[in-house]
Amino acid sequence: MYPHATAIGADLGRFAVRTAVVRYDGVVMQRNCFPLQKELTPGRILSTIRKALKLTREKAASEGINPLATGISVPGFIDHDEGVVLGPDHGIAGWKDVPLASIMSSATGLPAYAGNDANLMTLAEHRYGRARGYRHAIFIALRTGIGGGIIIDGKLYRGVDNSGGEVGMMIIDTGARGAERGISGTLEDYASGEALVRQYLEAGGKDRGISGKMRAKDIFGMSRAGDEIAQHAVKENARYIGIGLANLSSIFAPEIIVLGGGMALAGEDYIDLIRKQTAIYSLPWCSGRMKIETALLGDDAAVAGAACYALDRLDGKTR
């Protein structure tokens, strides 16, 4: 694949579909955002993605750019070979067994491919970002939930039925309360953005959410401002994440763990807390040479990974 070949990368988020035209060498162009309707149905989601891809392709054509394929980043379990969203439905009735790639290929006339969002972010950070040049790397998205991906010997590890890499589902407390997903005591249940807010409020913190709903970034802001309850919640969050990273280091002994997602933008002090907690719970033989760094690509990771994946598939690669 020549360096200036381009593809459209699309990312289905909670509130919008983001797109960009991305070159094979990682240059991201023409970023766009298309809001989703509040009451989502599979039909409305597909309609928004179609619109996003159509308008993005037209805008590219107006500038003399001819994307060769489309890649779509989607939450959940994906049949990567066929581009089918298997589930779960994420609260959207019927958002299961959706042949997304086939639908979008028919709609755009371009070859289309679909992949799990955290996996595609992992590919992007490994190809273009912080994990570039490392043979053994792990990417973790710290956000409302926790997702991730694992690079072994330079290749994305998928596992049976493309279901590997669910780092947020590792159990860190077997005596924990029940969870919404039916698995209790997971890293996600203890260390995600939602968990941080819950733990702050349960400890007696006040709901000061600017938009009416408390978010993780509010907790981080109050912690920096000296709120003792927020500071305690952030330290506990870093401890739980450190336990998770220590587990990963003992199992995989990666060269680098890259932290992405909105929570990773909380500042170097927070990342240092995570590093210190990881060291406490790690075997030095496994983690002694391991780096823990923040992601480089930020909001571009999902669209860049989706486009990269599409061009790789078009070129006959299957990673």
Residue pairs with C-beta under 8 A, 6 or more apart in sequence:
1 24
1 311
1 312
1 314
1 315
2 24
3 23
3 24
3 25
4 23
4 24
4 25
5 23
5 24
5 68
5 311
6 21
6 22
6 23
6 24
6 29
6 60
6 65
6 66
6 67
6 68
6 307
7 21
7 22
7 24
7 67
7 68
7 69
7 70
7 71
7 306
7 307
7 308
7 310
7 311
7 314
8 19
8 20
8 21
8 22
8 53
8 56
8 57
8 60
8 67
8 69
8 70
8 71
8 110
8 307
8 310
9 19
9 20
9 21
9 22
9 70
9 71
9 73
9 302
9 303
9 304
9 305
9 306
9 307
9 308
9 310
10 17
10 18
10 19
10 49
10 52
10 53
10 56
10 70
10 71
10 72
10 73
10 303
10 306
11 17
11 18
11 19
11 72
11 73
11 117
11 302
11 303
11 306
12 45
12 49
12 72
12 73
12 74
12 75
12 117
13 36
14 36
14 144
15 35
15 36
16 33
16 34
16 35
16 36
17 33
17 34
17 36
17 48
17 49
17 52
18 31
18 32
18 33
18 34
18 299
18 302
18 303
19 30
19 31
19 32
19 33
19 34
19 52
19 53
19 56
19 303
20 28
20 29
20 30
20 31
20 32
20 56
20 300
20 303
20 304
20 307
21 28
21 29
21 30
21 56
21 60
21 65
21 67
21 307
22 28
22 29
22 303
22 304
22 307
22 308
23 29
24 308
24 311
26 127
26 128
26 304
26 308
28 300
28 303
28 304
29 65
30 56
30 59
30 60
30 63
30 65
31 300
31 303
32 52
32 55
32 56
32 59
34 48
34 51
34 52
34 55
35 48
36 44
36 45
36 48
37 44
37 48
40 92
41 92
41 93
41 94
42 92
42 94
42 95
42 98
45 92
45 95
46 98
46 100
46 103
49 72
49 100
49 104
50 104
50 107
50 108
53 70
53 104
53 107
53 108
54 107
54 108
57 67
57 108
57 110
60 66
60 67
67 110
68 110
68 111
68 310
68 311
68 314
69 110
69 111
69 112
69 113
69 310
69 311
69 313
69 314
70 104
70 105
70 108
70 110
70 111
70 112
70 113
70 310
71 112
71 113
71 114
71 115
71 120
71 305
71 306
71 307
71 308
71 309
71 310
71 311
71 313
72 83
72 100
72 101
72 104
72 112
72 113
72 114
72 115
72 306
73 114
73 115
73 116
73 117
73 120
73 121
73 302
73 303
73 305
73 306
74 85
74 100
74 114
74 115
74 116
74 117
75 90
75 116
75 117
75 147
76 85
76 86
76 87
76 88
76 90
76 116
77 85
77 86
77 87
77 88
77 116
77 161
77 162
77 163
78 84
78 85
78 86
78 114
78 115
78 116
78 162
79 86
79 161
79 162
80 113
80 114
80 115
80 116
80 158
80 162
82 99
82 101
82 102
83 99
83 100
83 101
83 102
83 112
83 113
83 114
84 97
84 98
84 99
84 100
84 101
84 114
85 95
85 96
85 97
85 98
85 100
85 114
86 96
86 97
87 95
87 96
87 97
88 96
89 95
89 96
100 112
100 114
101 112
101 113
101 114
102 112
104 112
104 114
105 111
105 112
111 310
111 313
111 314
112 310
113 306
113 309
113 310
113 313
115 305
115 306
115 309
116 147
116 149
116 162
116 165
117 141
117 147
117 302
118 139
118 141
118 147
118 148
118 149
118 165
119 149
119 156
119 158
119 165
119 305
120 301
120 302
120 305
120 306
120 308
120 309
121 139
121 141
121 147
121 149
121 260
121 295
121 297
121 301
121 302
121 305
122 131
122 137
122 139
122 148
122 149
122 150
122 151
122 156
122 165
122 305
123 149
123 156
123 305
123 308
123 309
123 319
124 297
124 300
124 301
124 302
124 304
124 305
124 308
125 131
125 132
125 137
125 139
125 258
125 260
125 295
125 296
125 297
125 301
125 305
126 132
126 134
126 137
126 139
126 151
126 154
126 156
127 304
127 305
127 308
128 296
128 297
128 304
128 308
129 258
129 295
129 296
129 297
129 301
130 256
130 258
130 293
130 294
130 295
130 296
130 297
131 137
131 139
131 151
131 256
131 258
134 151
134 254
134 255
134 256
135 151
135 153
135 154
135 255
136 151
136 152
136 153
136 252
136 253
136 254
136 255
136 256
137 150
137 151
137 254
137 255
137 256
137 257
137 258
138 148
138 149
138 150
138 151
138 167
138 248
138 252
138 254
138 256
138 257
138 258
139 148
139 149
139 150
139 151
139 257
139 258
139 260
139 295
140 146
140 147
140 148
140 167
140 244
140 245
140 257
140 258
140 259
140 260
140 261
141 147
141 148
141 260
141 261
142 191
142 192
142 193
142 241
142 259
142 260
142 261
142 262
142 263
142 264
143 192
143 193
143 261
143 262
143 263
144 192
144 193
144 194
145 168
145 188
145 192
145 193
145 194
146 167
146 168
146 187
146 188
146 191
146 192
146 261
147 165
147 166
147 167
147 168
148 165
148 166
148 167
148 168
149 156
149 157
149 165
150 156
150 157
150 164
150 165
150 167
150 252
150 254
151 157
151 254
152 252
155 319
156 165
156 319
157 164
157 165
158 164
158 165
159 165
167 187
167 244
167 248
168 186
168 187
168 188
168 192
169 181
169 183
169 186
169 187
169 188
170 186
170 187
170 244
170 247
170 248
171 183
171 185
171 186
172 185
172 186
172 187
172 190
172 240
172 243
172 244
172 247
173 184
173 185
173 190
174 185
175 185
176 184
176 185
176 189
176 190
177 184
178 184
179 185
179 186
179 189
183 189
187 240
187 241
187 243
187 244
188 195
189 195
190 240
191 237
191 240
191 241
191 244
193 215
193 216
193 262
193 263
194 216
195 237
195 240
196 216
196 219
196 233
196 234
196 237
196 263
197 214
197 215
197 216
197 218
197 219
199 233
199 236
199 237
200 214
200 219
200 229
200 230
200 233
201 207
201 214
203 229
203 232
203 233
204 229
205 219
205 222
205 227
205 229
205 230
205 233
207 214
208 214
208 218
208 222
209 215
209 218
210 218
216 262
216 263
216 266
217 262
217 266
219 230
219 233
219 234
220 230
220 234
220 263
220 266
220 267
220 270
222 230
223 230
223 231
223 233
223 234
224 267
234 266
234 270
234 273
235 273
238 270
238 273
238 274
238 276
238 277
239 277
241 274
241 277
241 278
242 273
242 274
242 275
242 276
242 277
242 278
242 279
242 280
242 281
243 277
243 281
245 257
245 274
245 278
245 282
245 292
246 277
246 278
246 280
246 281
246 282
246 287
247 281
248 254
248 257
249 257
249 278
249 282
249 283
249 286
249 287
249 290
250 282
250 283
250 286
250 287
253 286
253 287
253 290
254 290
255 289
255 290
255 291
256 290
256 291
256 292
256 293
257 290
257 291
257 292
257 293
258 293
258 294
258 295
259 271
259 274
259 292
259 293
259 294
259 295
260 294
260 295
260 297
260 298
260 301
261 295
263 270
264 271
264 294
264 295
265 294
265 298
271 292
271 293
271 294
274 292
275 292
278 287
278 292
279 287
282 290
295 301
297 304
312 318
312 319
